[in-house]
Amino acid sequence: MTVLINDSGFLTDDPTRWIDPEARIDLPSDTDPARLKCLLIGKELVRIEFPSFSDGRGFTLARLIRQQGYKGWLRAQGHVIADQYAMARRSGFDDVEISDDLAARQPEAQWLARADWRAHDYQSRLRGLAA
């Protein structure tokens, strides 16, 4: 089983359950960025794999996908840790999907502590110092 997480915490229902399986795609973290446009044609849900919390290529793929104008659902899937939630949201992900085991090690409170991802970034802190 897996746990879905968004800004409101652990979800009890998948907000993408209505999306046709044919309109979904899973991308490994080593997907060639040059192939993104053709891979995403007709896709409403893109799930990017994170095989390890130390593999940040998924954040880059998410940013590139959003920069190319993708408006569908973007989900980080795999070994994303609570400390990376803000980065995931800033990169363009709508939510995160983790294993039950990881959710047990990092309970909902740890994810909610990072849910205000727009306010806690170094640029905001620097802007405050400049004022």
Backbone as CSV, one residue per row, in Angstrom:
resi,resn,N_x,N_y,N_z,CA_x,CA_y,CA_z,C_x,C_y,C_z
1,MET,0.833,-1.189,0.000,0.000,0.000,0.000,0.874,1.247,0.000
2,THR,0.238,2.352,-0.335,0.947,3.622,-0.356,0.114,4.692,0.342
3,VAL,0.777,5.777,0.643,0.146,6.926,1.285,0.349,8.129,0.380
4,LEU,-0.722,8.866,0.126,-0.646,10.109,-0.640,-0.616,11.280,0.327
5,ILE,0.192,12.276,-0.011,0.367,13.445,0.852,0.231,14.707,0.014
6,ASN,-0.530,15.668,0.520,-0.544,17.003,-0.072,-0.477,18.023,1.068
7,ASP,-0.765,19.269,0.762,-0.619,20.329,1.759,-1.514,20.141,2.991
8,SER,-2.550,19.320,2.870,-3.432,19.094,4.013,-3.066,17.840,4.805
9,GLY,-2.003,17.150,4.393,-1.544,15.975,5.132,-1.779,14.685,4.384
10,PHE,-1.924,13.590,5.125,-2.147,12.271,4.539,-3.575,12.217,3.993
11,LEU,-3.716,11.765,2.778,-5.030,11.716,2.131,-5.681,10.354,2.335
12,THR,-6.976,10.348,2.486,-7.711,9.094,2.602,-8.287,8.668,1.259
13,ASP,-8.239,9.555,0.269,-8.785,9.268,-1.051,-7.823,9.826,-2.098
14,ASP,-7.693,9.146,-3.217,-6.819,9.585,-4.301,-7.553,10.603,-5.172
15,PRO,-7.104,11.856,-5.201,-7.789,12.868,-6.005,-7.688,12.610,-7.508
16,THR,-6.852,11.657,-7.924,-6.694,11.365,-9.351,-7.385,10.059,-9.751
17,ARG,-8.216,9.506,-8.877,-8.844,8.211,-9.149,-9.696,8.235,-10.412
18,TRP,-10.181,9.377,-10.819,-11.044,9.521,-11.979,-10.274,9.515,-13.304
19,ILE,-8.957,9.639,-13.254,-8.172,9.720,-14.486,-8.050,8.337,-15.124
20,ASP,-8.362,8.275,-16.393,-8.280,7.045,-17.180,-6.859,6.475,-17.119
21,PRO,-6.716,5.165,-16.883,-5.376,4.558,-16.840,-4.547,4.816,-18.097
22,GLU,-5.192,4.978,-19.237,-4.466,5.269,-20.473,-3.879,6.687,-20.482
23,ALA,-4.403,7.552,-19.618,-3.942,8.945,-19.547,-2.923,9.139,-18.429
24,ARG,-2.345,8.033,-17.956,-1.337,8.076,-16.888,-0.003,7.583,-17.432
25,ILE,1.074,8.105,-16.852,2.397,7.614,-17.218,3.307,7.674,-15.994
26,ASP,4.130,6.650,-15.849,5.156,6.617,-14.806,6.499,6.866,-15.486
27,LEU,7.245,7.829,-14.967,8.558,8.141,-15.525,9.643,7.808,-14.512
28,PRO,10.662,7.072,-14.938,11.807,6.864,-14.047,12.600,8.158,-13.904
29,SER,13.384,8.235,-12.851,14.154,9.468,-12.603,15.204,9.723,-13.674
30,ASP,15.577,8.705,-14.438,16.593,8.893,-15.474,15.994,9.116,-16.858
31,THR,14.726,9.540,-16.920,14.087,9.847,-18.201,14.851,10.960,-18.904
32,ASP,15.077,10.787,-20.192,15.776,11.788,-20.998,14.892,13.024,-21.133
33,PRO,15.324,14.174,-20.631,14.504,15.392,-20.719,14.115,15.765,-22.148
34,ALA,14.924,15.391,-23.118,14.608,15.713,-24.517,13.368,14.960,-25.003
35,ARG,12.979,13.896,-24.322,11.831,13.089,-24.734,10.538,13.471,-24.016
36,LEU,10.603,14.418,-23.091,9.437,14.711,-22.260,8.200,15.102,-23.059
37,LYS,8.350,16.004,-24.016,7.171,16.490,-24.745,6.412,15.357,-25.416
38,CYS,7.125,14.458,-26.089,6.425,13.372,-26.784,5.853,12.354,-25.792
39,LEU,6.497,12.143,-24.665,6.001,11.185,-23.673,4.718,11.657,-22.998
40,LEU,4.541,12.966,-22.895,3.427,13.519,-22.116,2.174,13.816,-22.929
41,ILE,2.216,13.599,-24.231,1.053,13.889,-25.075,-0.145,13.056,-24.600
42,GLY,-1.226,13.734,-24.274,-2.450,13.074,-23.850,-2.448,12.537,-22.421
43,LYS,-1.420,12.858,-21.660,-1.328,12.349,-20.291,-1.872,13.370,-19.298
44,GLU,-2.743,12.895,-18.399,-3.341,13.756,-17.379,-2.683,13.578,-16.016
45,LEU,-1.963,12.461,-15.839,-1.258,12.184,-14.586,0.132,11.682,-14.923
46,VAL,1.140,12.387,-14.414,2.528,11.978,-14.569,3.064,11.688,-13.177
47,ARG,3.568,10.476,-13.015,4.147,10.063,-11.741,5.640,9.862,-11.968
48,ILE,6.447,10.612,-11.229,7.902,10.538,-11.377,8.477,9.757,-10.202
49,GLU,9.252,8.747,-10.540,9.838,7.854,-9.544,11.030,8.491,-8.835
50,PHE,11.071,8.317,-7.536,12.218,8.685,-6.701,12.739,7.397,-6.066
51,PRO,13.766,6.768,-6.666,14.262,5.508,-6.121,14.996,5.672,-4.798
52,SER,15.452,6.872,-4.522,16.199,7.158,-3.297,15.990,8.628,-2.949
53,PHE,15.995,8.947,-1.655,15.820,10.359,-1.284,16.996,11.207,-1.753
54,SER,18.131,10.572,-2.054,19.303,11.329,-2.501,19.334,11.530,-4.015
55,ASP,18.349,10.995,-4.729,18.272,11.144,-6.188,17.348,12.309,-6.507
56,GLY,17.918,13.459,-6.814,17.134,14.666,-7.050,16.717,14.894,-8.484
57,ARG,16.986,13.938,-9.373,16.641,14.136,-10.788,15.144,14.320,-10.999
58,GLY,14.326,13.734,-10.134,12.883,13.895,-10.267,12.433,15.335,-10.097
59,PHE,13.107,16.086,-9.240,12.787,17.509,-9.070,13.068,18.273,-10.366
60,THR,14.179,17.946,-11.004,14.527,18.600,-12.272,13.506,18.260,-13.347
61,LEU,13.120,16.981,-13.442,12.122,16.591,-14.433,10.807,17.333,-14.204
62,ALA,10.384,17.428,-12.952,9.136,18.129,-12.647,9.208,19.582,-13.087
63,ARG,10.286,20.257,-12.786,10.443,21.658,-13.173,10.408,21.804,-14.697
64,LEU,11.108,20.926,-15.402,11.122,20.977,-16.869,9.726,20.725,-17.444
65,ILE,9.014,19.773,-16.872,7.660,19.467,-17.345,6.749,20.672,-17.172
66,ARG,6.809,21.322,-16.030,5.979,22.516,-15.805,6.410,23.669,-16.715
67,GLN,7.709,23.825,-16.918,8.193,24.890,-17.804,7.729,24.681,-19.242
68,GLN,7.509,23.432,-19.625,7.024,23.132,-20.968,5.518,23.316,-21.096
69,GLY,4.872,23.734,-20.002,3.456,24.061,-20.050,2.500,22.969,-19.617
70,TYR,2.999,21.894,-19.060,2.125,20.809,-18.614,1.223,21.296,-17.488
71,LYS,-0.083,21.081,-17.631,-1.067,21.542,-16.641,-1.718,20.395,-15.881
72,GLY,-1.383,19.149,-16.214,-1.995,17.997,-15.569,-1.447,17.759,-14.171
73,TRP,-1.790,16.597,-13.623,-1.396,16.225,-12.264,0.015,15.671,-12.282
74,LEU,0.836,16.154,-11.386,2.232,15.728,-11.288,2.463,15.181,-9.886
75,ARG,2.894,13.902,-9.814,3.040,13.222,-8.529,4.464,12.676,-8.373
76,ALA,5.077,12.966,-7.230,6.365,12.358,-6.861,6.043,11.032,-6.193
77,GLN,6.716,9.963,-6.616,6.403,8.644,-6.096,7.679,7.934,-5.668
78,GLY,7.671,7.433,-4.449,8.815,6.651,-3.996,9.422,7.197,-2.722
79,HIS,10.735,7.258,-2.722,11.445,7.614,-1.495,11.702,9.128,-1.425
80,VAL,10.637,9.864,-1.160,10.715,11.297,-0.886,10.506,11.427,0.621
81,ILE,11.326,12.209,1.276,11.191,12.370,2.718,10.519,13.709,3.037
82,ALA,10.008,13.815,4.238,9.266,15.014,4.638,10.084,16.288,4.437
83,ASP,11.385,16.226,4.708,12.233,17.404,4.524,12.270,17.877,3.076
84,GLN,11.896,17.012,2.131,11.925,17.369,0.711,10.563,17.827,0.195
85,TYR,9.558,17.845,1.044,8.217,18.187,0.582,8.152,19.588,-0.032
86,ALA,8.729,20.562,0.625,8.688,21.933,0.093,9.358,22.002,-1.279
87,MET,10.486,21.317,-1.438,11.177,21.291,-2.731,10.304,20.617,-3.794
88,ALA,9.627,19.555,-3.403,8.734,18.876,-4.347,7.638,19.822,-4.826
89,ARG,7.016,20.534,-3.913,5.938,21.466,-4.298,6.480,22.612,-5.147
90,ARG,7.648,23.156,-4.778,8.231,24.246,-5.558,8.642,23.788,-6.960
91,SER,8.968,22.526,-7.093,9.370,21.976,-8.393,8.171,21.754,-9.308
92,GLY,6.964,21.748,-8.731,5.770,21.598,-9.550,4.907,20.396,-9.234
93,PHE,5.315,19.574,-8.268,4.502,18.413,-7.906,3.235,18.855,-7.189
94,ASP,2.136,18.137,-7.462,0.871,18.386,-6.772,0.785,17.609,-5.474
95,ASP,1.379,16.424,-5.458,1.375,15.616,-4.247,2.523,14.621,-4.286
96,VAL,2.632,13.851,-3.205,3.707,12.881,-3.034,3.073,11.552,-2.649
97,GLU,3.603,10.476,-3.193,3.143,9.126,-2.870,4.309,8.350,-2.267
98,ILE,4.134,7.888,-1.027,5.199,7.155,-0.345,4.672,5.808,0.151
99,SER,5.582,4.937,0.539,5.193,3.629,1.059,4.634,3.762,2.471
100,ASP,3.874,2.760,2.883,3.365,2.714,4.253,4.510,2.708,5.261
101,ASP,5.599,2.001,4.924,6.750,1.942,5.823,7.351,3.321,6.051
102,LEU,7.505,4.080,4.974,8.072,5.425,5.112,7.112,6.333,5.884
103,ALA,5.820,6.165,5.650,4.826,6.965,6.379,4.865,6.652,7.874
104,ALA,5.154,5.422,8.223,5.249,5.064,9.644,6.483,5.699,10.280
105,ARG,7.574,5.803,9.504,8.801,6.413,10.031,8.719,7.936,10.044
106,GLN,7.934,8.496,9.133,7.762,9.947,9.051,6.270,10.246,9.090
107,PRO,5.698,10.351,10.266,4.256,10.529,10.397,3.771,11.859,9.818
108,GLU,2.469,11.955,9.728,1.813,13.108,9.105,2.286,14.445,9.678
109,ALA,2.517,14.522,10.963,2.934,15.786,11.583,4.222,16.320,10.958
110,GLN,5.136,15.435,10.586,6.388,15.883,9.954,6.126,16.487,8.585
111,TRP,5.173,15.949,7.849,4.833,16.481,6.529,4.070,17.800,6.669
112,LEU,3.165,17.860,7.624,2.403,19.095,7.835,3.301,20.249,8.270
113,ALA,4.390,19.939,8.956,5.329,20.981,9.376,5.974,21.659,8.173
114,ARG,5.919,21.023,7.015,6.510,21.583,5.793,5.450,21.972,4.766
115,ALA,4.184,21.915,5.147,3.085,22.159,4.218,2.979,23.612,3.770
116,ASP,3.486,24.536,4.554,3.461,25.951,4.157,4.718,26.234,3.338
117,TRP,4.837,25.533,2.234,6.054,25.533,1.423,6.335,26.861,0.723
118,ARG,5.363,27.710,0.592,5.598,29.005,-0.063,6.313,29.990,0.868
119,ALA,6.138,29.803,2.164,6.659,30.771,3.127,8.065,30.461,3.617
120,HIS,8.483,29.223,3.511,9.750,28.828,4.127,10.822,28.542,3.093
121,ASP,11.266,29.568,2.444,12.368,29.388,1.508,13.394,30.495,1.751
122,TYR,14.589,30.215,1.351,15.674,31.149,1.637,15.465,32.493,0.948
123,GLN,14.821,32.509,-0.221,14.619,33.778,-0.920,13.696,34.701,-0.126
124,SER,12.660,34.137,0.474,11.763,34.951,1.303,12.503,35.527,2.500
125,ARG,13.354,34.706,3.101,14.125,35.184,4.249,15.081,36.297,3.821
126,LEU,15.710,36.146,2.678,16.629,37.179,2.205,15.886,38.468,1.854
127,ARG,14.712,38.356,1.265,13.925,39.545,0.957,13.563,40.286,2.235
128,GLY,13.289,39.549,3.294,12.961,40.160,4.580,14.145,40.918,5.160
129,LEU,15.352,40.396,4.950,16.543,41.071,5.442,16.824,42.357,4.668
130,ALA,16.468,42.374,3.392,16.757,43.528,2.544,15.812,44.688,2.823
131,ALA,14.686,44.416,3.413,13.686,45.467,3.647,14.094,46.411,4.735
